[in-house]
Amino acid sequence: MKPIRIFNVSPSLPAKLEPLRQLAYNLHWDWNAETANLFRRLDRDLWESSRNNPVLLLGTISQERLREAAEDEGFLAQMHRAARQLEDYLTERTWYRKNRQMRSISSAAAGSADAAGALNPKDCYAYFSAEFGLTACLPIYSGGLGVLAGDHLKSASDLGLPLVGVGLLYQQGYFAQYLNADGWQQERYPTNDFYNMPLHLERNPDGSELRISVDYPGRTVYARVWRVQVGTVPLYLMDTNIEPNNTYDQNITDQLYGGDIDLRIHQEIMLGIGGVRMLRALGLQPTAYHMNEGHSAFMALERIRILIEEEGLTFTEAQQVAQSSQIFTTHTPVPAGIDLFPPDKILYYLGHYGDKFGLSREEFLSLGRESTGDLSSPFSMAVLAIRMATFVNGVSQLHGEVSRSMFGKLWSAIPTDDVPITSITNGVHARSCVAPSNQDLYDRYLGPSWSSAPAEHPLWERVNSIPDEELWRNHERCRSEMIVFVRERLQQSLRDRGASPTELAAAQDVLDPSVLTIGFARRFATYKRATLFLRDVERIKKILLGANASRPGDAIQKRSVQFVIAGKAHPKDSPGKELIRQITHFIREQGMQHHIVFVPNYDVHVARLMVAGCDVWLNTPRRPREASGTSGMKAAMNGLPNLSVLDGWWAEADYVRTGWAIGHGEDYDDPNYQDEVEANALYDLMEQEVVPLFYNRDDEGLPRGWIAKMKDAIRLNCPHFNTSRMVGEYATRAYFPASDRYRVMLADQYTPAKELAHWKRYLFEHWYEIKIEQVDVAAPQDVKVGQAIGVKARLSLGQLAPDDVQVELYQGSVNDEGNIVNGSPVVMEYQGTDPQNPQISIYTIDIAYQNSGLQGFSLRVMPQHQNLSSSYEAGLTLSS
């Protein structure tokens, strides 16, 4: 029966408990132990069954229990303490104010174009992502990309950045995982009850729902707006599951990464285009737009449309303005991971943008094509994002190298090392991933600022002052807590699928709280090689059972090993699901139920228990396909050594002192041979180093060598692989410069943008008139290290002026193929024109080589303009 009227019923709290409402609706409780413990204290069982959801807890707890709490002086004292902590947190974020002001003062001192308005900038940074992993009770994420986005918002709040998040609110989220009796992954899609989640429905001044509209072929789709308050940062999420949308359109925000290619493009239109419209409806005026992966790249089209229709700019002028303030972060290390759409889909759904821009079909499609002349190639969201961004980065140093190679064809005339894609290594939010007991330990011995202290801060030396016994006993408690949880989760999953009493009884005592425990938890994609450790069945069984003699003649000592494994395969990834089945079959067929456990339905809550409760974190991706790999960072922050292939973040960590490296960073052409070599390397490390170090105990029963490695993991990894450092880098390297450049473009009715767009057009028309007429070198063929070499170049610039170009010598070592490698550019000085021929411009420089061997240089000409973000922005290069 349909209701004739609908009400949103909120929890009824006694007046004394009213502060609980504000505490529940700000996700600060997710990383503040005092507040989380407060809600747990109200009703532990309900807290756990609600997936740590304080809004649901307050809505379902009995009124009798609330009345009891209202008369409990101890509870009230803790509640007021938590409320003060939240109030202090919301008002004491100072990093942004200090660092932004310092940059503004510096810009003013340098006489920059925007110095007049720079001292008090009204910045707003919009962070777009298809998923956000903030906490277990908001299941709108699938894995690392979403958790990284959630941690980005949390650290932006910690630093006081004026950042807002933009995403979609999925009615069914990703999926809940369970395994059938054969070990094959099955999916459930529980419906999210938005009204019992820490969400605010945004409303207009008259109380009606705030809604935005987006045009799709033949119809308009509407979305309402919800807000998640993440400390000081609002995350705005669009929800299309409303009338008057038809059923298909209501399902646009039904599932994360669900449906076919048409539904995917519907979602990305809503995220990018709808996101821009939502920000305008909220009255927000961002000065920088950050695309976290390419899913939101259509935002650029909408921003350009607005500038054309409302500001009267041409397409090139509008593109210049939009590009100046857009940032793109790629997380994809392989072309197969990029969203590609057939040209006909793009034209069907978005061709009207090309019409408004005054572009032909092929000109419009070229915005997202790597090769603009290939009329059959698909439309790449990553290419669109790169072309529309002023700053592009990968998420680790190695991933930056991979990205420069992968997208290098967009700058075909320059060396791969010079491709303008940099890197900002990912991090994790310390207060979210470090176990509360470990946080308490760090707070006491390091001080409360450890979670954001930089690597050079002296507090990190205090890690060595943590008593070995206290650190170890605390870790043993974390391991025991994880094992208790794993047993409960395993029994529940067995009951859900109707397992036998024998299976349920066996699940009660899986794992041993005193045994070396290796954790492996991540998305089950085939390149992550979850089954690599099973390649040699007999050898891994021997390691698991642990029957090894310490020295010849010693008694046999049991040094067992156990694995805790978790992770989801995409619902359509059958090879990924097969990996899960292989693990479950190995457990059953080899009788390893007490040594290996697969924990179903991996989520943020499971991850936090595992990264604190395991002893070693295992990662075995096929290098170089792991862009970053943040789970290992979380483990390291809890003192876990990593055992990993040198890929992603681990390749730039101190993998000797804080763990073990599988291999030496080799790349292989034969995957089977690679698996053989690296599986054997894994077994060798476990047998010869990991297991002996863990079980080598002193007279007090402490593994002193292992504890030393734990302390190194904390001391060396915590301060660097931290979103406090990461978001600070995004702010100083991307958000601040993009906001400043955007203001430059807007000045005087967009005059700088118009001038730059017109200059670029003129540059393109006359670039290929440039000719390098002659290069003279004042040095013999053989020179000494440090010997000055005079170089003089004569160029014909055609219709361009000397101020339009920058002439460089690109110098470096010459490899066996005759190419310059590891080169670096040095700018030549303009000396005027040739008195005998005014059409010739003369450039000179003196260089020297600091290394012996075969060295060389080439000459190159780059565009130059005061308002270019870099000399690579125009995509033009002329080389000798």
N, C-alpha and C positions, 0 to 999 in steps of 0.2 A: 504494500500500500504506500503510495507517495505521500509525503508530509505536505500539509498546506502552509507550513511555516517552519523555518529552520533557525535554531539558536546555536551560538557557540558558547558552551557552558565552561567557564574557567574554574579552577580550584577555589574552594571557599576556605580561607585561612583565618584563624583567630587573629585579632588585631596585633597581638604581641609577635606573631610569626610573619607579619606582612613582609619583612625584609627577605624572606625566602623566595618571594616571587621575583624580585630583581635578580637575586643570585641565580635562580633557575634559568632565567632567560638570557643570561650573558654567559657565553661559553668559557669565560675565564675559569669556571669551576673545573673544566677539563684538565687544566694544567696547574691548578692550585689545590694542593692536597688538603688544606684545611677545609675548603668548601666541599670537596668530594667526600671527605670523612663525615662532614655534617649531614649530608643527605643519606649516607650509608647508615649513620647512627639512627636516623628516623625509622628505618625498616630495612635491615640488611638483605633479607630475602627478596623484598620488592625491588630494592636497588639493583640486585643482580638480575632478576627476571625481566626488568624493564630495559636491560642493556645500558645501565647507568644513565637513565633518562630522568632527570629531576622533575621535568614538567609532567611526565606520565606518573611518576611516583606521587607527586602532590595531588594529582587528579584522581588517584585510585586508593590512596591510603585512607584508613578509616578516620572519621571525625573524632572518634574516641582517642586514637593515638595522637592526633594533632592537639587535642585538649591536654593530654598528658605532657606533651612536649612544651606546650605554652606555660606549664607550671614547673617545668624542670629548669632550675636556675643554672645548672651546668650546661644544658643544651642552649639556653638563651645566651649565656656568656660566649659560647663558641659561635653562635649565629652572629652576634654583634661583632665579634672579632673578625669573622669572615667578611661581614659587610664593610667593616673599616678597611680591610685589605683590598677589597674591590674598589672602594672609593679612592683610596690612596693610589692604587694602580692606574685608575682612569685619569688621574690628575698629575701624575709625576713622570710622564713619558717625555724625556728631555733630549734624547739623542738627535732627533730630527731638527729641533729648533737650533741646537748648537751647531750642527754640521751644515745645515742649509744656510744659516746666517754667515758662517765662515766662508762658504763658497760665494755668497752674494757680495760680501765685503771684498773678497778677492777679485770678483768680476768688476766691481765698481772701480777698484784701484787700477785695474788693467784698462779701464776705459772701454769696456765692451759696449756693444750697440744697445743692450737692454739694461745698462747699469742704473738708469734713473728709476726704474721700477723694480729693481732686483732685491733691494734690502728687505722688503716685506712681501715676498711672493705669496700669492694665494694659490698654492699648488693643490692639485687633486690628481691622483694616479689611479687609473682604472685597470684592474687586473682581471682579464678574461680567461676562463678555463672551462672545459667541458665537464670537469668533475672536481669535487673538493672533498678530501678526506679529513674531516675535523675530529670526529668522535664516533664511537660505535653506534650511537642511537640516531645518527643522521647518515644512513647508508646510501649516499649518493656518489659513491666512488667505486673504482674497480681495483686500484692498486697504487703503485708508486707515484704515478703522475698526479693522482688526486691527493694523496697524502702530502706530497711535496707542495701542492697548491695550498692545502690547509695549513701546513707549517709556515708557508710564505705569509699568509694572513696573520698568523699568530705572532711571528717575529716583527711584521710591520706594525702590529699593535704595540709590542714591547718597545720598539724604537720610536713610537709616536708618529709614524709616517701618515700623511693624509691620504690613505689608500682605501679604495672601495673594491670589493670583489663583484664579479658578474658571472652568473652561471645559470643553469637550468635546474629546476626542482623536479626530480623524477618520482612519479607515483609509485613505481615498483623498484626503483634503484637499479642495482646491477643484478645480482641474484643470490639466493641462499643455496649453498651447496650441500648435497648429501650423496653418499655412495650406496649403490645397490649391493646385493649379496655377491656380485661378481667383481666389485670394486670399480664399476663404471660410474663416472660422475653423472649425477642427475641435478636438475635445477628446479628450484621453487622461486616464485616471485611474490613474496608477501607484499601486501599493499601498505604503503606508508600512511599513517594517520597524521596529517600535518598539524591538526589541531591539538595533538598530544605530543608535540615535539617542540624544541626550543626555537620556534619560529614566530615572527610577527607578520601579520598580513598588513601590507601598506595600504593606506586609505587616503582619499581626497579630503579636503577640508570639510566637505558636507557629510563625511562618514561613509561614502560609497567606496567600493574597492577601486584602487588605482589599477587601471588597465592600459596596456599599450596594444597597438595593432600593427601587423606586418602583412604586406600584400604577397599573396601566392597566386599562381595562375588561376584566374577566374573567381577568386574569392579573397576575403580578408580573414586572417586568423588573429584571435585575441589572446592575450596572456595577462594574468594577474601577477602581482609582485609580492614576494615574501622576503623578509629580512632575517638573517641570522646575525646576531651581535657577537662578534669575536673580539672581546676586549673593547678597544676603541675603534675597531674596524668593522664597518657594516658589509655584509655579503648579501647582495640582492640576487634573488633567484626567480626565474620566470616559470610560470605554470600554465599550460594551455588546456588543462583538464577542466574546462568550464563551458557553460553555454554562453553564446550561441554557436560555438564551434561544433562542427560535425564530428562523428566518432573518430574518423581518421585523424583529424587535426587535434582532437583531445589526446590522442595517443602520441603526439609528437614528443611530449615530455613524459612518456610512459616508462621506458626502460633506457638505461645507459648502455650505449653500444649494442642496441638490439635492432631488429628489423633489417630491411634491405637497403640498397643504395639510395632509393628514393627517400626513405625515412631519414637516412643519415643526412642528406642534403637539406631536408626540412629542418632537422635539428640545428644544423650549422647556420642556416639562414636565421633561425630564431635567435641563436646565441650571438652571432655577429651583428646582424642588422637590428634584431629586436633589442639586443643589449645596448646599442647606441641610443635607440629610441627610449628605452627605459631610463637611462641616465638623464636624458633631457626631461622626461616626465617628472623625474625626482628633483629637478632643478639643479642638477650637478653639471659642472663644466670642467671636465678633466683637461689637464695640461699634458698628460702623457697616457698613452694607451698601450698596455702590455698584453701581447698575445702569447699565452702559455700553450704552446703547440699551435698547429695551423687551423684547428677547428673553428676558430673565431675570425678568420682572415676576411670574411665578407664584410666585417665592420668597416674596412677601408672604403669599400664601394659606397656604403651608406654615408659616410662622412664626406666623401667627394660629392655625392649627390646634394647633400645639404648645402655645401659651399657654393655649388653651381646655381642651385635654385634660389637660395636665400641671400647669397652674398654677391651674385652676379659674376663669379669667377669663371674662367675657361677651365676645361678639363686639366690641362697641364698646370695651371696655377693652383687649382684645387688639390691636385695630387701632391704638389709641392708642399702645401700647407699640411695636409694629412700626414704625409710621410715624415715630416719634421718631428712629429711627436709620437710616432709608433715604434714599438719595440717588439722583437720577435725572439722567443726562446724555442729552439728545436730540441726535442728529446729523442729524435729518431736516428738510429745509427745505420739503418738500411733503407734503400728505396722502397721496399715492400711495405714499410710501416707508414708511408705517407698516404693521406687521403687523395685519391685521384678520381675525377669525375669525367665521364664521356662528354665531348664538346656539345652534343645535342642536349644533354641534361642541363648544362650550364646555360645554354641559350634559351631553353624552355623556361627555366625558373628565374633567370637573372638577365636575360637578353635586354629587357627594358632599361636596365642600367646603362648598357652600351648605347642605346638610342639616346638617352638623356645626356650621355657624355659626348655625343657626336662622333662615336667610333664605329667603324665597320665591324662586321661580325668577327673577322680574323684579327683586327686590331684589339677588340675586346678580349678575345680568347688568348691573345698573346700575353696578357697580363699574368696568366697563370701557366704559361708554357716555358719550359726550359729552352727549347729551340723555337724561336718565334716563327721560323720558316717552315717548320714541320706541321702541316695543316691537319695531320691525322693524330697528332699526339694528344693525350688527355690533359685535362686542366688540373694542375697541382696546387693544392692549398698551401703547401710549404713555399712553392715558388711565388705565389701571390703574396704571401706574408713577407718574404724576403724583399721582393720588389717594392713593397709598400712600407718598409721599415727603415729607420735611421740608425738602428742598432740591432745587430743579430748576434746571438750567442748559442753555443752548445753548453752542456751541463757538467763537463769535466774537461781537463786538459786534453786527454786522449780523444774524447768525443768532439772537441773543437777541431782537432786534426782530421778526424773522420769526416766531419761536416764540411770542412774546407775542400776536401777531396770530392765529396759527394755532390756538392753544389758548385764546384769550381767552374763548370761550363758556363755559368752565368757571367763569369769574368774571364773568358777564354784567353785573353791577351796578357794575363799576368800570371806569375808563378803561383803554384798552389799555396805556398806559405804566406803569400800576400793577400789571399782572398779575404775580404773584410768580414770574416765571421770569427769572433773571439770566443772566449769561454769564461763562464762563471761557475765554478764547481758547486754542485748542490750541497746542501746541508740538511740537518734535521733539527727540529725544535726540542731543545734539551729538556725543558720542563714537561714536555708531553711524553717523551720516550724513556726517560730515566725513571726507574722504579722508585716509588716514594721512599722506601727504606734507604736506597742509595742517595737520593736527594738529601735526606736528613743527614747522612754521613758526610756528604760533600759540604752541606751548609755548615756543619759543625767544624770541620777541619779546614775548609778552603774559604769559607765566608759565603754569604748569600748571593754575591755577584758572579759566582763561577759560571752560571748558565749563559752569560753574555760577555765574559771577560775575554779579551783577545789573547793570542798565543804568547805575546811578549809580556803579559802581566805576571808579576812575581808570584801571585797566588798559586800558579800551577806547580811551582816547586814544592808547595805544601802537600801535594799528593803523597809524597814519600813519608810524610809525618802521620798518615793514617796507619794505625797499628795493623800489622799483617793479620793477626788473629781476628780483629774486629771486621776487617774487610772480607776475610774468608768466611767467617761464620754468617755474616750478612748475606753473602752470595749463596751459601748453602741453604739459607731460609728461602731465598728467591727460587732456587731449584726445586725445593720441596713444594712450595706454593704452586709452581707451574705443573708439577707432576700430579698434584691433587686435582688441579683444574683439568688436565688432560684426561685423567681417569673419569671424571664426571662427564666431560664432553663426549668421550668415547662411549660411555654407557648410555647417555641420552640418545646418541645417534643410532646405537644398536637397538634400543627400545623402539625408536621411531620406525625402523624398518622391520620390526617384528623378529628380532634375533632370538635364538634359543637361550634358555637359562644358563647353559654351559658357557656360551659366548659372553653373556653378561657377567657371569662370575669371574671369568678369566680377565675381563677388562678392569676388574677392581684392583688388580695388583700388577698391571703393566708398569714397566720402568722401575728403576731402583734409584732412590734419592741419593745414593752415595757413589753412583757410577758416572764416569765421564760421559757427558751428554752433548751431542753435536746437533745443532739446529740448522734446518734448511727450510726456508719459508719464502715463497715468492710466486709470481704468476707462472703457471705451468705452460710456458711456451717452449717449443722444442729446442731453441738455441740456448736455453738456460740449462739444458742437460741434467735434469733432476735425477736421472738414473745412472749417471756416470759412475757413481760409487758402487754400483752393482755389476760392473762390466766383468769382473773376475769373481764369480760366485764363491768359490772355495776360499779365496784369499780374504774377501770381506767377511765371510763367516768366521774365519780364524781370528780376525781383528775384533769382531763383535763379541765372540766368546772369550777372548782374552787369555788363552793358555800360552803364555810366553815365559821363558826363563830369563831372569834379570842378567845373570852372568853364568858362564859354564860352571856346573857344580852346584848352583843354587837350587833351592827347592822351587818347584813350579808355583808361580804367583799369579793369581787371577787378576787380570787387568782388563775388565770388560769395557765395552763401548756400547752406547745406545744412541739412536737417532730419533729426534722428534721432527716430523715433516708436516708441512701444511702448504696450502696454496690452491688456487682455482685455475682451471683452463677456461678459455672463452667458450661459451655454449656451442659455437660452430667449429671449434678447433678439435677435431677428432684425434689427430696425432698427439696433442697435448693431453687429452683425456686418456689416451693409451698409456702415457707415461705413468699416470696415477694408478691405472689398473696393473701395470707391470710391478709397481712397488707393492701393492696389496697382495698380488699373487706370490711375489717373492716371500713376503712375510708369512703367508699361509703355508706355502709349499715347503719352505725351509724351516718351519717351526720357530720363527723369529719374533713371535708376538710380544715377548717381554723385552726385546731389544730394539724394535723399530715400531713406531706408532705414527700413523697418518691421522692428523687432527682435522676433521671436516669443518667446513664453513669458516675459512680463514678470514679474519677481519682485524680492525685496529686493536680490539681488546686482546685477541689471541696473540697478535704480534708483540704487544707490550709485555705480555707474560713471557714469551719465548726469548726476546732479546735480553731479558734480565735473568731468566732461569736456566738457559742453556750455558754450557761452558765454552763452546767454540761455535763460531758462525761460519758455515760452509757456503761457498758460492762458486759455481763451476760453469760460467757462461762460455760460449764459443767466442773467443776474442776476435775482433774488437766490437762485438755486437751489444755489449752492455753499456748504455750511455753513461749511467752513473752508479746505480745500485745502492740506494739509501738505507736499506735494512741493515747492511753491515756497519754503517755509521752509528745506528742506534745501538747495536750490540756493543760496539767499541765504547760508547759513552757509558755503558753499564759495566765496563771492565772486561768484556769478552774479547779474546784474541780472534782475529779473522784467519780463515784458511781458504784462500781464494786464488783463482786465476787472476793474473795482472791485467785487469780490465776495469773500465770505469774509474771510480774514485780510488780504488785500491792501488792502481798503478802510480798514484802520486802520494800515497801514504808511506809512512815508515814501516814497510811490511816486514822488516827484519825484527825490529824491537817490539812491534805490536801484533805480531802474528806470523803467518807463514805464507809464502808465495808458491803457488802451483805453477812450475815452469818459470821461464825467464822473459816472458813477454813475446814469445815466438808467434808468428803467424804461419798457418799451414794451408796448402792447397788441397790436401787429401783429408777430408773430415774423419774418415775411419782411422787413419794413422794418428791424427791429432787426438782422438778419443783414447786410443791405445796408449800413447805416450803420457797423456795427462792423467789417465786413470792410474797408471803405474806410479807416476810421481805422487799422486794423492795417497796411495797405499804406503809408499815409502815414507812420506812425511808422518803419516799416522803411526806407523810401526816404530820409526826410529826417533821421532822428536816429540810428537804431540802426546802420545800415550805415556812414554817414560816421564816426561816433564810433569804431567798431571799427577801421576801416582808416586813420584819421588817425594816422600814425606820425611820430615825431621822427627826428633823425639817427641815434639808436641803435636804431631799429626798434621803439620802444616806443609803444603807444597810451596816452599819459599820461592823457588824459581818461577813457578806458575804465577804466584802472586806478584812478583816483580814485573812479569809481562802484563798482568792485569793493570798494574799501576801505570805502566808505559802507555797502554791503550787509552786509559783515561786522560793522562797528562798530555799526550801528543795529538790525540784525535778530537777530544772534546772541543777545544777552542777553535779549531780550523774547520772541521766538517759540521758546521753549526749554522742554522739559518740566520742567526744574529749577524754573523760575518757575511753570509750570502746576501741577505736583504740589504745590508749596508753597502755591499758592492753594487747591487742593482741601483740603489739610490744614487750613489756618487758617480757611477759610470754611465748610467742610463737615464734614470728618472730626472735628476737635476739638469743634465745637459739637454735632454729632450724638451723639458718644460721651458728652459731658457730659449732654446732655438724656436720653439713654437711661438713664444712671445715676440721674438724678432720677426717671424713671418707675419704676425698679425698687425704689427705696428703700422700706423699711418694708412689705415684702410687696405692692408695687405700689400703695401707697396714693395717691401723686400721680396715677398713671394712672387709677385708679378715680375719684378726685375729679374729674379733668378730663373724663373720659367722662361722668360723671353731670351735671357742669355744662353740657357741650355739649348733652346731651339736654334739660335744663331750658331752655337758651338757645333751642334750636330750637322748643320748645313755646310760648315767650312772645315771641319776637323780633318778630313782626308785631303785637304790641300797642303797640310804640313808635310815638309820633306826634310829629312836629315841629309844635308848636302855633303858634310865632311866631318870627320872626327880625327884630330891630330893628337898624337901621344908623344910627349917629350921624355922618352925613356927608351933604353935598349930592350931587346927581347928578354934578357935575363937581368933581374933586379934583385936587390938585397931586401931582407926583412926591414921594414921601417924606412926604406928609401922613398923620397918624394917623387911622385910621378905627376907631371903636369898634363892635364887633358883640356883640349879646346875643341868645342863643337860649333859648327856653323849650320844654322837651321833657316829654312824658308817657312815662315808662319802663314803665308797666304793672307787671307782677310782677317786673321786673328791678331790680337795685340800681345806683346810680351806679358802683360798682366793676366792674360787668359790662360797661361800655361805655366807649368813647373817642369823644368828639365832636370832629370836625375841620372846619376850613374848608379847602376845596380851592380854591385861588386860582391864577389865571393869565390869559393873554391869551385873548381871544375871537375866533374866526375868522369868516369870512364866512358860515358856516353856523350861527352862534350857539352854537358849542360851545367849551368851555374846552380849550385846547391847551397842552402843556408845563406842565401844572399841578403844584403841589406842595401837600401837606397841612401844615397847622399845627394843633397840638392846642389846643383851647379849655380854659379852666380852669373846673372845677366850683365854683360859688359857694354851693351848698346848695339848699334848696327854697324855693319862694315862700311867704312867711309867710301870705299870704291863701289859698293852695291848696297844701298839702303834697304833692299828687300831681304837681306841676310842678317839674322840676329846671331850674336856671338855669346857663348856661354863658356865659362872656364871653371876649373877646380883643380886643386892639388890633392892627390890621394896617396895612401901608403898601405901596404899589406903587413899585417902583424904575424902572419903565419907563412911558413915556407910551403913549397909544393906548387902544384899547378893551380894558378889563380887567374881570374879574368873579370871582365866587366862588360856590360852592355849599356847602351844609352836608351832611355825611355822618356817619353813626354806624357805628362798627366795634366788634366784640367785643373785650373786654380781659380777659386772665387772665395771671397770672404764669407759667404753664407752657405757654402757647401759643408755638409757634415764631415766629409773626407774627400780626398782626391779620387776615390773610387766610386763616389755616388753616381756620377754621370755614366759610368760603365764604359768609358773610352780610354784607351791606352795606345800609344804608338811606340814601337820598339825598334831598335836598330838591328 
